[in-house]
Amino acid sequence: MQTPDGLPAEIDLSRPSAARVYDYFLGGAHNFEIDRRLAEQIAGMTPNLAATMRSGREFLRRAVRVLLDAGIDQFLDIGSGIPTVGNVHEVAQAANPQARIVYVDIDPVAVAHSRELLADNDRAIAVHADLREPKLILDEARASGLIDFDRPLGILLAGVVHFVPDADRPADILTTLRAAAAPGSFLVISHSTFEDQPQEMLDAQRLSARTDTEITLRSRAEVTGFFGDWTVLAPGVVHMPLWRPDSPSDVDEHPERFGAFGGVARYDRPAG
């Protein structure tokens, strides 16, 4: 059954959704009044939050372009959110029309809108799944026929691992995902942090507890640990604007103000 808006009837519209709040900050149209109220409350505490969201999306685009330059033509984008302009399939398929993308998100609204957007794209699909069930995600990606795990791929975890609390063992989740990848694959992570952050930013992050996906802030060392023994590309795990900016002018005097680290790592074939 569906609502008059064409959304699955089981979607809970009585609580704000992190994916829809994110969509609002990016200027998207797939959000509701309850999401906008929370977004405005957060924005009132941290006026640069919309810029922070855009910085995260820009980091992801730059990382995808680096992976494309390295020959990657298949992407598993976990925590993809609601489609907005400049999403992964648009960036990847503009450079390589044969590129294939499997989007994964926990939010049924995000998945419903993704499927609508991708209806005419036979090289991209959206899957409803939870990052905390990595084996299910891998099975769904295989079943799609779009991801060949015997070949290098890009695993994208942009702004999603911080929604997994320590109790759900995020390091083990990342180990499972890395173990499924072939040598030559890449892992992209951006993750919110408490390091170098003013108190008002930390207070705003705590408002995420009002959604179904509370944020866990982590240190640079913890984020770096999620890459395991893969080779972290230069410049390392850094505040997002510092990761290979398109131009020096894109980085202001306080890149830490965006409150998140970004990094990319490559799975090099073991010696011997």
Secondary structure as a PSIPRED ss2 file (coil, helix, strand):
# PSIPRED VFORMAT (PSIPRED V4.0)

   1 M C   1.000  0.000  0.000
   2 Q E   0.000  0.000  1.000
   3 T C   1.000  0.000  0.000
   4 P C   1.000  0.000  0.000
   5 D C   1.000  0.000  0.000
   6 G C   1.000  0.000  0.000
   7 L C   1.000  0.000  0.000
   8 P E   0.000  0.000  1.000
   9 A C   1.000  0.000  0.000
  10 E C   1.000  0.000  0.000
  11 I C   1.000  0.000  0.000
  12 D C   1.000  0.000  0.000
  13 L C   1.000  0.000  0.000
  14 S C   1.000  0.000  0.000
  15 R C   1.000  0.000  0.000
  16 P C   1.000  0.000  0.000
  17 S C   1.000  0.000  0.000
  18 A H   0.000  1.000  0.000
  19 A H   0.000  1.000  0.000
  20 R H   0.000  1.000  0.000
  21 V H   0.000  1.000  0.000
  22 Y H   0.000  1.000  0.000
  23 D H   0.000  1.000  0.000
  24 Y H   0.000  1.000  0.000
  25 F H   0.000  1.000  0.000
  26 L C   1.000  0.000  0.000
  27 G C   1.000  0.000  0.000
  28 G C   1.000  0.000  0.000
  29 A C   1.000  0.000  0.000
  30 H C   1.000  0.000  0.000
  31 N C   1.000  0.000  0.000
  32 F C   1.000  0.000  0.000
  33 E H   0.000  1.000  0.000
  34 I H   0.000  1.000  0.000
  35 D H   0.000  1.000  0.000
  36 R H   0.000  1.000  0.000
  37 R H   0.000  1.000  0.000
  38 L H   0.000  1.000  0.000
  39 A H   0.000  1.000  0.000
  40 E H   0.000  1.000  0.000
  41 Q H   0.000  1.000  0.000
  42 I H   0.000  1.000  0.000
  43 A H   0.000  1.000  0.000
  44 G H   0.000  1.000  0.000
  45 M H   0.000  1.000  0.000
  46 T C   1.000  0.000  0.000
  47 P C   1.000  0.000  0.000
  48 N C   1.000  0.000  0.000
  49 L H   0.000  1.000  0.000
  50 A H   0.000  1.000  0.000
  51 A H   0.000  1.000  0.000
  52 T H   0.000  1.000  0.000
  53 M H   0.000  1.000  0.000
  54 R H   0.000  1.000  0.000
  55 S H   0.000  1.000  0.000
  56 G H   0.000  1.000  0.000
  57 R H   0.000  1.000  0.000
  58 E H   0.000  1.000  0.000
  59 F H   0.000  1.000  0.000
  60 L H   0.000  1.000  0.000
  61 R H   0.000  1.000  0.000
  62 R H   0.000  1.000  0.000
  63 A H   0.000  1.000  0.000
  64 V H   0.000  1.000  0.000
  65 R H   0.000  1.000  0.000
  66 V H   0.000  1.000  0.000
  67 L H   0.000  1.000  0.000
  68 L H   0.000  1.000  0.000
  69 D H   0.000  1.000  0.000
  70 A C   1.000  0.000  0.000
  71 G C   1.000  0.000  0.000
  72 I C   1.000  0.000  0.000
  73 D C   1.000  0.000  0.000
  74 Q E   0.000  0.000  1.000
  75 F E   0.000  0.000  1.000
  76 L E   0.000  0.000  1.000
  77 D E   0.000  0.000  1.000
  78 I E   0.000  0.000  1.000
  79 G C   1.000  0.000  0.000
  80 S C   1.000  0.000  0.000
  81 G C   1.000  0.000  0.000
  82 I C   1.000  0.000  0.000
  83 P C   1.000  0.000  0.000
  84 T C   1.000  0.000  0.000
  85 V C   1.000  0.000  0.000
  86 G C   1.000  0.000  0.000
  87 N C   1.000  0.000  0.000
  88 V H   0.000  1.000  0.000
  89 H H   0.000  1.000  0.000
  90 E H   0.000  1.000  0.000
  91 V H   0.000  1.000  0.000
  92 A H   0.000  1.000  0.000
  93 Q H   0.000  1.000  0.000
  94 A H   0.000  1.000  0.000
  95 A H   0.000  1.000  0.000
  96 N C   1.000  0.000  0.000
  97 P C   1.000  0.000  0.000
  98 Q C   1.000  0.000  0.000
  99 A C   1.000  0.000  0.000
 100 R E   0.000  0.000  1.000
 101 I E   0.000  0.000  1.000
 102 V E   0.000  0.000  1.000
 103 Y E   0.000  0.000  1.000
 104 V E   0.000  0.000  1.000
 105 D E   0.000  0.000  1.000
 106 I C   1.000  0.000  0.000
 107 D C   1.000  0.000  0.000
 108 P H   0.000  1.000  0.000
 109 V H   0.000  1.000  0.000
 110 A H   0.000  1.000  0.000
 111 V H   0.000  1.000  0.000
 112 A H   0.000  1.000  0.000
 113 H H   0.000  1.000  0.000
 114 S H   0.000  1.000  0.000
 115 R H   0.000  1.000  0.000
 116 E H   0.000  1.000  0.000
 117 L H   0.000  1.000  0.000
 118 L C   1.000  0.000  0.000
 119 A C   1.000  0.000  0.000
 120 D C   1.000  0.000  0.000
 121 N C   1.000  0.000  0.000
 122 D C   1.000  0.000  0.000
 123 R C   1.000  0.000  0.000
 124 A E   0.000  0.000  1.000
 125 I E   0.000  0.000  1.000
 126 A E   0.000  0.000  1.000
 127 V E   0.000  0.000  1.000
 128 H E   0.000  0.000  1.000
 129 A C   1.000  0.000  0.000
 130 D C   1.000  0.000  0.000
 131 L C   1.000  0.000  0.000
 132 R C   1.000  0.000  0.000
 133 E C   1.000  0.000  0.000
 134 P H   0.000  1.000  0.000
 135 K H   0.000  1.000  0.000
 136 L H   0.000  1.000  0.000
 137 I H   0.000  1.000  0.000
 138 L H   0.000  1.000  0.000
 139 D H   0.000  1.000  0.000
 140 E H   0.000  1.000  0.000
 141 A H   0.000  1.000  0.000
 142 R H   0.000  1.000  0.000
 143 A H   0.000  1.000  0.000
 144 S H   0.000  1.000  0.000
 145 G C   1.000  0.000  0.000
 146 L C   1.000  0.000  0.000
 147 I C   1.000  0.000  0.000
 148 D C   1.000  0.000  0.000
 149 F C   1.000  0.000  0.000
 150 D C   1.000  0.000  0.000
 151 R C   1.000  0.000  0.000
 152 P C   1.000  0.000  0.000
 153 L C   1.000  0.000  0.000
 154 G E   0.000  0.000  1.000
 155 I E   0.000  0.000  1.000
 156 L E   0.000  0.000  1.000
 157 L E   0.000  0.000  1.000
 158 A E   0.000  0.000  1.000
 159 G C   1.000  0.000  0.000
 160 V C   1.000  0.000  0.000
 161 V H   0.000  1.000  0.000
 162 H H   0.000  1.000  0.000
 163 F H   0.000  1.000  0.000
 164 V C   1.000  0.000  0.000
 165 P C   1.000  0.000  0.000
 166 D H   0.000  1.000  0.000
 167 A H   0.000  1.000  0.000
 168 D H   0.000  1.000  0.000
 169 R C   1.000  0.000  0.000
 170 P H   0.000  1.000  0.000
 171 A H   0.000  1.000  0.000
 172 D H   0.000  1.000  0.000
 173 I H   0.000  1.000  0.000
 174 L H   0.000  1.000  0.000
 175 T H   0.000  1.000  0.000
 176 T H   0.000  1.000  0.000
 177 L H   0.000  1.000  0.000
 178 R H   0.000  1.000  0.000
 179 A H   0.000  1.000  0.000
 180 A C   1.000  0.000  0.000
 181 A C   1.000  0.000  0.000
 182 A C   1.000  0.000  0.000
 183 P C   1.000  0.000  0.000
 184 G C   1.000  0.000  0.000
 185 S C   1.000  0.000  0.000
 186 F E   0.000  0.000  1.000
 187 L E   0.000  0.000  1.000
 188 V E   0.000  0.000  1.000
 189 I E   0.000  0.000  1.000
 190 S E   0.000  0.000  1.000
 191 H E   0.000  0.000  1.000
 192 S E   0.000  0.000  1.000
 193 T C   1.000  0.000  0.000
 194 F C   1.000  0.000  0.000
 195 E C   1.000  0.000  0.000
 196 D C   1.000  0.000  0.000
 197 Q C   1.000  0.000  0.000
 198 P C   1.000  0.000  0.000
 199 Q H   0.000  1.000  0.000
 200 E H   0.000  1.000  0.000
 201 M H   0.000  1.000  0.000
 202 L H   0.000  1.000  0.000
 203 D H   0.000  1.000  0.000
 204 A H   0.000  1.000  0.000
 205 Q H   0.000  1.000  0.000
 206 R H   0.000  1.000  0.000
 207 L H   0.000  1.000  0.000
 208 S H   0.000  1.000  0.000
 209 A H   0.000  1.000  0.000
 210 R H   0.000  1.000  0.000
 211 T C   1.000  0.000  0.000
 212 D C   1.000  0.000  0.000
 213 T C   1.000  0.000  0.000
 214 E C   1.000  0.000  0.000
 215 I C   1.000  0.000  0.000
 216 T C   1.000  0.000  0.000
 217 L C   1.000  0.000  0.000
 218 R C   1.000  0.000  0.000
 219 S C   1.000  0.000  0.000
 220 R H   0.000  1.000  0.000
 221 A H   0.000  1.000  0.000
 222 E H   0.000  1.000  0.000
 223 V H   0.000  1.000  0.000
 224 T H   0.000  1.000  0.000
 225 G H   0.000  1.000  0.000
 226 F C   1.000  0.000  0.000
 227 F C   1.000  0.000  0.000
 228 G C   1.000  0.000  0.000
 229 D C   1.000  0.000  0.000
 230 W C   1.000  0.000  0.000
 231 T E   0.000  0.000  1.000
 232 V E   0.000  0.000  1.000
 233 L C   1.000  0.000  0.000
 234 A C   1.000  0.000  0.000
 235 P C   1.000  0.000  0.000
 236 G C   1.000  0.000  0.000
 237 V C   1.000  0.000  0.000
 238 V E   0.000  0.000  1.000
 239 H E   0.000  0.000  1.000
 240 M H   0.000  1.000  0.000
 241 P H   0.000  1.000  0.000
 242 L H   0.000  1.000  0.000
 243 W C   1.000  0.000  0.000
 244 R C   1.000  0.000  0.000
 245 P C   1.000  0.000  0.000
 246 D C   1.000  0.000  0.000
 247 S C   1.000  0.000  0.000
 248 P H   0.000  1.000  0.000
 249 S H   0.000  1.000  0.000
 250 D H   0.000  1.000  0.000
 251 V C   1.000  0.000  0.000
 252 D C   1.000  0.000  0.000
 253 E C   1.000  0.000  0.000
 254 H C   1.000  0.000  0.000
 255 P H   0.000  1.000  0.000
 256 E H   0.000  1.000  0.000
 257 R H   0.000  1.000  0.000
 258 F H   0.000  1.000  0.000
 259 G C   1.000  0.000  0.000
 260 A E   0.000  0.000  1.000
 261 F E   0.000  0.000  1.000
 262 G E   0.000  0.000  1.000
 263 G E   0.000  0.000  1.000
 264 V E   0.000  0.000  1.000
 265 A E   0.000  0.000  1.000
 266 R E   0.000  0.000  1.000
 267 Y C   1.000  0.000  0.000
 268 D C   1.000  0.000  0.000
 269 R C   1.000  0.000  0.000
 270 P C   1.000  0.000  0.000
 271 A C   1.000  0.000  0.000
 272 G C   1.000  0.000  0.000
